[in-house]
Amino acid sequence: MQLAKLLTDQQGEKMEINIDISDIAKVQGRTIIDYGDRGDGKSTRASSFARYYFKRSGGKKVRLVATEDSSKAVFQDLIDAGIVEPIFMTDSKNPLVTLERIMEGEWPLIGQFEEKEVIKKVNGIDTKSIQKVQKWQPLSEWEGSVSAYIVEGLTTACEIIQEYLTSTNRFPREQSDGFQIGNRTYMASSQTAYGFTQGEGIKLVRNAGMLPVERVLWTAHEAKGKDEFGGGGAVRGPKLVGSAATDVVRKYCGVLLHTDRITTGKSQELRTYVQSHPDATNPSVNWKAKVTMPPTVAAEFNKLYPDGYFKPTLPEPGNYDGDDGLIPFLKNEARLLAQSSNAAKQFALSISNKKD
């Protein structure tokens, strides 16, 4: 419950102070980041996530924000069935504004446009024209009809934003050394563009976690960075752009999963880690992973994953109701959270009864 209090600032103006649950706590509760190398099944696991939350919610659709064309093939059957509602960002003319609006709760209605009157000066004369602009659905019109969001993926979204900043020359003082070929201008990415993009990537993750849905899943590629919380040593985690934000983004998710291919004998197996673990070839480098659990069920969670990982499986052909990919993990997580919640309620009730 939110509390509001009117205060008076130094200038004598009324100032409203809102006290609410921590934004980070809200974001962490809803946000999962699943990261790994290319080809390690992130999209396949995301499709299992979509099936799980569609079923869990009793048929509420799952929204997909895809920044990579490869997602189309993986999700097409779920899209055709009405389980997944997609947006593909590969052709967006302004990815920065589009992604921000989506993560703040608006949704672009594909193929629907509104007419807008635009006035431009032509030879010094104001000239009116009618332009078609994308129609958006506000959050108030869809809230309650969507169970979850999937964003494929964080790394490519940041790369698209950075390319947009560079191509539109958004930081000209740092981009004075570009060159032209014909009517095209080429610029290198500036240091400011890197920093801006890293901050924007974290902002998108944070905003998406505030959406009124049960869960938000981000996929990401992996990167090497520095541990800004544990002494500055080498660490690996989800990739944005550069390495400065690699370790920062993990505080905005409750579940951080890292999937890796491990060589065992003459074969390889896919492991999705729920705990941080050393790199197989360089033990001094740490891959970050975590699952936030109430202390009362943490021991039971650790018993379920004594080696700190699980092996995600592929779905059986034609079986949309199977336990594959992320589904066993999501079921275990939901069961333990419910168990902890019920135990806390029983504890509170028992204390209350003793007082009576």
N, C-alpha and C positions, 0 to 999 in steps of 0.2 A: 504494500500500500504506500502510495506517495503522500508525503506531507508537504504543505506549502506554508510559508510564513512571509509576511510582508515586513521588510526592514526599511530603514531610511538611511541612504548613503550620506556622504559628507556634504553633498550639494542640496540635500533636503528632498531628493526625489525618491519615490517609492521603488523598492527593488524586491522582486520575488525570488525567494530561495527555495529550490525544490530538493527534497531529501528522498533518495530512492535507493534501491539496491545497486551495488556497484556495476557499472557498465561492463567491466572486465568479467565479473562473476556471471552476468547474463550471457556474454559472448562465449565464455568458456563452456558453459553448460550446453550450448547448442552446437558448437563448432568442432568438427573433426578435420584434421589435415592428414591426408594419405600421400606420402611422397616416396619417390624412388627413381630409378633409372628408366630411360626410355625402353619400352617393350616389356616392362615388368608387371603388366596387367592392371594398371591403375583404372583404366576405363572399364574393364571387365568387372572389377570389384565395385566400381561406382554403379554399374547396372544392377548388381545384386542389392546394393543399398537402396536403389529406387524401388525394386520389387518389395523389399522388406517394409519400407515406410508406406507404400501404397496399400499393402495388406494390413499392416498394423493400424492404419488410420481408417480402415473400412472403405477404401476406394478413393481417397483424396489424391489428386494427381501430384506428381513430383516435378518441379521445374528444373530444367537444365540450361545453364549458361555455358556455352561451348566456345572456346577461343581457338580450337583446333579442328580442322575438317575431319580428322580421323574419328572423332566422336560420332559422326553421322552413322557409320556402318555398325558400330557397337550398339547404339541406342535405337536404330531404325525400327526394329520390331516393337519396342516399347512405345515409341512415338506413334506408330500406326495403330496400336491398341488403345491409345488415349491414356496410357499410364504416365507417360512423360510428355511435358509441354516444353519444347526447346526454343532457344534463341541462339543463333550462330553469329558470332562477332567478327568473323573473318572479313566481312565486307563493310564494316561500320566506318562511316566517314569521320566520326568524332568519338573514338572509343573511350576517351577520358570522361566526357559528360554522360555517355550512354551507360557505362559501367557504374558510375556514381548513382545515377537515377535508379538503376535496377537494384543496387544494394541498399538503397534507401526505401525500397518498397514499391516503386512504380514498375509497370510491366509494358513493354512495347507490343501493341496489337499488330501482328504481321498482316500487311496488305490493307490496313486501314489508315486513312489520312484525313487531315483537316485542312481546309483552305484558309490561308492567311494572307492578308493584304500587306504588301511590302512596298515602301516608297524609296526609290533610288534616284539620284541625280544623273541625268543623261544630258550632256552638253549644257550643264548648268540649270536644267529644268527638272523639277520634281516629277517623276514618272511613277505611276502606280502600276503594280502588277500583282497577280494572284499566284501564290506558290502553295504547293502541297507539302505539308509537314507531317511527320510521324504522329499517329495518335497513341496516347499512353493510357493505360488503365491505372487509376490511383489505388493505393493500398486498401482504402475503405471499401472498394468494390469487390476485392477478391479475398480479403481476410477471412479465414475459416474454411476456405475451399482448397488450400494447398497444404500438404503435409511436410514437405522438405524441399530444399534447394541443393542442387549439385553444381559446382563451378569447376569446369574443366578448361584450363587449369590456371593456377596462380602465376606460375612462371611465365607462361605465354601471354597472359593478360598484362603483366608488367612490361614484357618486351614490346607488345603492341603500343602501350602508352608511351614508352620511351621513343619508339620509332615515330610516333605522332608528334611528340615534342620536337624532335630533331627535324623532321620534314617540314614542319610549320614554323621553324626558326623562333621558338618560344623564348630562348635566352640569347638574344643577338649579341650581347657584349662578349659572350664566351664562344660565339660561333662566327667570328669575323674572318676565319681562315678557310671558309668554304670555297668552292669553285663551281663554275658553270660549264655545261656542255649543251650548246643550243639554247633552248628556253628552260632547261632544267638546272636547278641549283642543288648541290650536294654539300651536306654538312656532317661533321663528326659530332657525336654525342658529347655534350658538355658535362663537367663535373656536377653542375647544378641539376642537370637533367637526371643524372643518376640518383642524387639525393632526393629530388622531388619524387621520382618514380618509386623509390623504396618506401618513402613515407606514404605515398598514395596506395601502394600495395597493402600496407598494414592497415590503412584507413578502410579500404574495401573489405578486408577480413573482419575488422571490428564492426563495421556497419551491417554487413551481412548477418553477423551473429545476433543482431538486434531484430531481425525479421520475425514476425509472429508465426513461426512454423516450429515444428518439433525439432528439426535438425538441419544443419548446413554442412555439406561435405565439400571440401576443397581438395583437388589433386594438385600436385606440384612435382617438378623435377628436383633433383638433389644438388646441393652445393656445399663447398667447403668455406667456412668462415672462422671467426674468432668468438670464443665464449666471453660475452660481455658481463656475465654474472658470476663466473667461476675462475677469474684470474687471467683471462685473455688468452688461454691456450687454444690450440686448433680444435674445431668442432665442425661437424657436418649436420646439415638440416635442410629444410625446404628452401628452394632457390627463389629469390625475387629477381633482382638484377644486382650485379656486384656481389659483395659478401657481407657488407656491414649489417644488413637486416636479417641474415640467416638465423641468428640465434634469438633475435628480438621477437620474431613473429610467433614463436612457440608459446609465449605467455598468453596469447589471445585464443588458445584452443584448449579444450578440456581433454581431447584425445589427439595425440600425435603419433601416427603410425609410420614406420619406415619399413619398406619392403626391399629385400636384397636377394640376389642369387648366390647361393653358397655351394661351393664344390665339395662333394662328399664322394671320395673314391674317384671313379671315372664318370660320375654323373653330377648333375646340378639339381638343387631343389630350391623352390621359392619359399622364403620365410618372411612373414610380416611381424615385425618386432613391436612389442607393447612396452618394452623397457629399453633405456639407452644401452648401447653395446659398442665394443671396440670394433674398429675396422678389421676385416679379416687379414689384410696385408700389412696394416700399420697400426698396431695396438695402441699407439700413443694418440691416435685420432679417434674421437668419440662420435658415434652416430646417435643423435638425440631421438628419443621416443618416450611417450608417457601415456598413462591412462589415469585420470583423476577419479579417485574413489573415496567414499566416506571411510574413515579409519576402521569402523566396526566390521566392514566387509573386505578390507584390503587383504587380509591374510587369506581369505577364501579365494579372492581373485588370483593371488599369487600361486595358490595350489592348482588353479585351472591352467596356469601358464608357467610351470616351474622352470622352464628353460628361457622364459622371457619372450616367446614368440609362438605363433600358430602358422600352420601351412594352409594358405587359401586354396581351395579347390575350384575347378571349373564346373559349370552347371552341366547336368546330363541333358542330352539332346531332347528338346521339346518339353523339358520339365521346368516350368516357371515357379513351382512351389517348393523347390528343393532347398537344402541348407548348403549353399556354396558361397564362395567369396567371403564377404564381410558378415554374412548373416549369422553364423554361429557366434561370432564375437559380439555382435549387436544384441543377440538374445541373452547371452550371459551377462552383458553389461546391464540390460534392462531388468533382468531378474534380481541382480545384486542390489541395484539402486532401489527397487521396490522393497526388497527385504530390509534394507537399512531404514527406509522411510517408515515401514510398518513397525519395526522394532522401536524406533524413536517415539512413535505415537503411543505404543503400548507402555513404554517407560514413563512418558509424561502422564498417561492415564493412571498408572499404578501409584505414582507419587501424589497425584490429585486425590485419589481415593483414600490414601493414608491420612491426608490432611483432614478429610471429611470425617 
